[in-house]
């Protein structure tokens, strides 16, 4: 069973791997896009942790603009 992540508003959060699968981008390209501002920045679900996730709505909006 695959783990699903949600933020405090119960919005689905995606990992880098999931975003890469949806967008068909490599992780290196996705990281470059985030760094350059061409892709929405991820959020940290746990401020003291290292993990980052992307809001599904941000990813959908980015795909709609293509």
C-alpha positions as CSV (number, residue, x, y, z in Angstrom):
1,X,0.0,0.0,0.0
2,X,1.4,3.4,-1.0
3,X,1.6,6.1,1.6
4,X,-0.4,9.3,1.0
5,X,0.5,12.7,2.5
6,X,-1.9,15.5,3.4
7,X,-1.3,19.0,4.8
8,X,-3.3,20.7,7.5
9,X,-6.1,21.6,5.1
10,X,-6.4,17.9,4.0
11,X,-4.9,18.7,0.6
12,X,-3.0,15.9,-1.1
13,X,0.8,16.4,-1.1
14,X,3.1,14.8,-3.7
15,X,6.7,13.6,-3.4
16,X,9.4,14.5,-5.9
17,X,9.0,11.0,-7.3
18,X,5.2,11.4,-7.8
19,X,5.6,14.8,-9.4
20,X,8.2,13.4,-11.8
21,X,5.9,10.6,-12.8
22,X,3.0,13.0,-13.4
23,X,5.1,15.7,-15.3
24,X,7.4,13.2,-17.1
25,X,10.4,15.3,-15.9
26,X,13.5,13.9,-14.3
27,X,14.3,14.8,-10.7
28,X,17.2,16.9,-11.8
29,X,15.1,18.9,-14.3
30,X,12.3,19.3,-11.7
31,X,14.8,20.6,-9.1
32,X,16.3,23.0,-11.7
33,X,12.8,24.3,-12.5
34,X,12.0,24.8,-8.8
35,X,15.3,26.6,-8.3
36,X,14.8,28.9,-11.3
37,X,11.1,29.6,-10.4
38,X,9.7,27.8,-13.4
39,X,7.9,25.3,-11.1
40,X,6.1,25.9,-7.8
41,X,8.3,25.5,-4.8
42,X,7.6,22.5,-2.5
43,X,6.5,22.9,1.1
44,X,7.9,21.3,4.3
45,X,5.1,19.4,6.0
46,X,7.2,19.2,9.2
47,X,9.1,22.4,9.8
48,X,11.8,20.6,11.8
49,X,12.1,17.8,9.2
50,X,14.0,17.5,5.9
51,X,11.1,16.1,3.7
52,X,9.4,18.4,1.2
53,X,6.2,17.8,-0.7
54,X,4.3,19.6,-3.5
55,X,0.7,20.7,-3.3
56,X,-1.3,18.8,-5.8
57,X,-3.2,21.9,-6.8
58,X,0.1,23.7,-7.6
59,X,1.2,20.9,-9.9
60,X,-2.2,20.8,-11.6
61,X,-2.1,24.6,-12.2
62,X,1.4,24.3,-13.6
63,X,0.3,21.5,-16.0
64,X,-2.7,23.6,-17.1
65,X,-0.4,26.5,-18.1
66,X,1.6,24.3,-20.5
